[in-house]
Amino acid sequence: MIQIDYPERSLWPDIVKRPVMNTEHLFDTVRAILSRVKSEGDRAVLEYEEQFDKVALASLAVTEDEMQEAGQAVSEELKAAILLAKQDIEAFHAAQRFEGKRVETQPGVTCWQKAVPIERVGLYIPGGTAPLFSTVLMLAVPARIAGCREIVLCTPPGRDGKVHPAVLFAARVAGVSRIFKAGGVQAIGAMAYGTESVPRVYKIFGPGNQYVTAAKQLVSLHDVAIDMPAGPSEVEVLADETANPVFVAADLLSQAEHGVDSQAMLVTTSEALRREVVKEVERQLALLPRKEIAARSLENSKLVCVADMQEAIELTNAYAPEHLIIQTADYARVGEQICHAGSVFLGPYSCESAGDYASGTNHTLPTNGYARAYSGVCLDSFIRKMTFQEITSEGLQRIGPAIEVMAAGEQLEAHRNAVAVRLGRGSSKH
């Protein structure tokens, strides 16, 4: 872990940097994979599965027999936990339903919005070192509530050619329509372009590594919408001298175990707390089954001491973390001053793990500083809002002259005339 004491503001840009790869080489590789998937379809996806996921598949689709087998393989305890989480996620996202209002902007001029679900969405569920069945719930549950007609899911299989049973169970209870064994860039390409097996979708959701993020960004230029450029996960703990170092260390490690490219950061006003956190991280790390992954992640992690809470808040907003845990005496007041974060956890008992699984909020969040401009996934992510307007003769008489003046001012005569003919003074003859 990198320890930094009272940095000058000129150093803040370096402090908030995330670990990155050689993007030039990265995008060249991603483009080549996407191009093959676009031109060769299933054949390319299957070959890349063998190359990258080390599995030879006869087909991409998960069968009903595999779904039944998965349901039997998941313990009743885990099933109950998944169902509880699903219930809370449903409750939180259902409360976000859009209610459009008809607005009469002038007598005879009525405007309104209608929420329309995206008909076919694609969900990407990372594989790698952990089966992220929780992400299935976070994406599929709001998609179903929104009314998406078809929910397509891609996830990399294990070397046995099977998808983790908990992922399949979560997909079934959350309402996923079709599931395919495909990971990485090839999965993003399959959903963006469509193949013989995988239908083309209109919007792709889900986190992933830097290759997946790059693929999503590239296909979004011309072919499909995406939720956000979500990359490796990250957390910041903002703490003062009242924070519990055991809790803080546990939160940092819960993020670090995601993957070697994850990042955990502590920003604190207390050197004493930082010292205790360092000791606790070392103690707890030794007990973790994924300690090798967490230890490598911690090499990129930073423990920063600053002069006061106001500076801590400003550094936090500069970092714009995906997850922000606030453990301070006045955490509610501090939270009100945060404007750049994906999801905020207030107080000593609001651990990031709650939001990752079962409190109800969504854990698909903007990373890499994108929290300055992007929201996390929510019900609105799965709908489009269409505007409607109805104008009567009286309404056009009220706003028509202003439209004519504005159109003439922009030298768009046909625009002006479309109003004028309706008001009986245009170029059209009757």
C-alpha positions, -999 to +999 in steps of 0.1 A: +000+000+000+012+035-008+011+059+021+009+096+014+011+124+039-005+158+035+000+161-003+000+195-020-030+200-044-006+200-073-001+162-066-038+154-065-040+144-102-014+117-096-031+105-064-065+100-082-050+082-112-061+046-117-038+018-128-041+015-166-028-006-194-012+003-227-044+015-244-030+017-279-021-020-279-054-027-261-076-011-286-058-027-316-064-061-300-100-054-293-107-041-328-093-073-343-115-095-322-146-074-328-140-075-366-138-113-367-169-117-346-188-093-369-178-111-400-177-148-388-203-149-361-205-180-339-174-196-355-152-167-343-169-166-308-163-203-304-127-201-314-120-172-290-137-191-262-112-219-268-083-194-270-091-172-241-114-193-218-096-226-226-129-244-233-140-262-265-178-256-269-201-274-293-226-245-291-230-212-273-265-215-258-272-227-223-298-255-226-329-262-204-312-293-191-283-272-179-307-248-162-324-277-144-291-291-133-280-257-120-312-254-099-304-286-082-268-278-076-274-245-057-279-249-019-312-240-003-293-215+018-279-197-012-312-198-030-329-181-001-302-154+000-305-148-037-343-145-034-340-120-005-316-099-025-339-100-055-368-089-034-349-058-021-335-049-055-371-052-069-384-029-042-358-002-047-360-002-085-398-005-088-400+027-068-382+044-096-411+040-122-416+070-143-449+088-142-453+112-171-473+144-167-492+162-194-482+198-194-501+226-211-473+250-219-498+274-236-536+271-240-540+246-268-503+233-266-500+201-246-467+181-242-459+149-223-434+121-220-440+083-222-416+057-209-409+029-233-388-001-225-358-010-246-370-041-264-339-062-263-310-057-239-277-076-234-262-083-200-225-091-196-216-110-165-179-113-159-164-147-151-127-148-141-120-155-105-155-152-090-190-161-101-208-128-100-244-140-098-252-108-079-246-088-110-272-109-128-298-097-103-286-061-105-291-060-143-319-084-150-343-074-122-346-037-133-347-048-170-377-070-162-394-043-142-389-018-170-406-042-194-378-052-217-392-079-241-360-099-244-331-101-219-300-117-233-271-127-210-235-136-219-210-150-194-178-170-198-181-207-189-156-226-168-132-250-183-158-278-179-179-259-205-206-250-179-218-217-164-216-215-126-250-229-113-256-198-091-254-176-121-279-197-139-303-198-109-301-161-105-308-156-142-339-178-140-354-161-110-346-126-123-363-132-157-334-136-182-347-148-216-316-164-231-281-173-218-250-178-238-215-191-229-193-163-241-170-140-223-147-110-229-145-090-261-161-118-281-193-116-260-196-079-264-191-083-302-217-110-303-244-089-286-235-058-306-235-073-340-256-105-336-245-140-346-262-171-357-270-179-321-268-146-302-294-120-311-283-084-317-293-062-288-300-025-286-281-017-254-253-036-235-250-036-197-224-049-173-189-045-158-158-061-170-120-058-173-103-032-194-107-053-225-144-055-220-146-018-213-127-010-244-150-033-265-181-016-251-167+018-259-158+008-295-191-008-303-210+021-289-195+044-315-217+030-343-236-002-334-252-003-299-258+018-268-240+009-236-247+016-199-214+032-190-176+026-194-174+005-163-140-010-157-121-024-127-138-019-094-128+006-068-136+019-033-127+048-011-131+050+026-133+085+040-126+084+077-118+105+107-104+095+141-137+081+152-137+053+126-132+017+135-099+005+120-112-031+118-142-020+097-120+002+075-095-025+068-123-050+061-138-026+036-105-020+018-099-057+016-135-065+004-127-044-027-091-056-031-102-092-035-123-084-066-092-085-088-056-075-092-066-044-111-091-032-084-082-002-063-089+007-027-082+041-012-083+055+023-086+093+028-083+103+065-076+132+088-060+109+114-025+095+112-033+073+142-062+057+124-041+050+093-015+032+114-041+010+129-057+003+095-023-008+081-020-033+110-055-045+105-051-050+068-021-071+073-038-092+100-070-097+080-052-103+047-034-133+061-068-150+068-083-145+033-085-174+008-080-148-020-051-132-003-028-134-033-053-114-055-060-089-027-023-084-020-015-076-056-045-052-057-032-035-025+000-026-043-020+001-062-039+012-031-033+045-014-037+056+022-038+094+023-036+117+053-049+152+048-051+183+070-088+185+077-122+172+067-129+199+041-097+189+023-107+152+026-141+160+009-125+180-019-099+152-026-128+127-026-147+147-051-116+149-073-112+111-071-149+105-079-149+069-065-172+041-077-180+032-040-175+057-012-178+047+024-180+075+049-170+066+085-169+099+103-186+113+134-208+135+113-211+113+082-246+127+072-231+162+069-201+150+051-222+130+027-242+160+018-210+176+004-202+147-019-211+154-055-189+129-074-194+092-064-212+062-078-227+050-046-223+064-011-224+043+021-230+063+053-219+053+088-200+025+103-225-003+095-231+006+059-205-016+043-200-018+005-209-055+006-245-045+015-248-025-018-230-052-037-256-078-027-288-072-008-296-036+004-315-029-029-293-003-046-276-012-078-239-022-078-233-015-115-216+018-111-193+042-130-156+037-124-123+054-133-137+089-124-167+086-147-189+092-117-184+129-125-207+124-155-225+090-153-251+075-130-251+040-119-276+015-135-312+023-125-346+017-139-342+046-163-312+028-178-336+003-194-362+027-208-365+054-234-385+085-229-405+095-260-420+130-261-455+137-274-473+170-282-507+179-294-514+214-307-548+228-314-556+256-339-558+280-310-525+267-297-507+272-330-521+307-332-506+315-299-471+301-305-470+302-343-459+338-348-429+332-325-420+300-344-421+320-377-399+347-364-373+323-350-373+302-382-368+333-403-340+343-380-322+310-386-329+314-424-350+282-425-378+292-447-395+258-450-397+257-412-414+291-412-437+280-440-449+249-422-464+272-396-475+298-420-496+275-442-515+264-412-522+300-402-535+307-437-506+329-449-480+305-463-469+297-498-493+268-503-525+275-523-558+259-514 
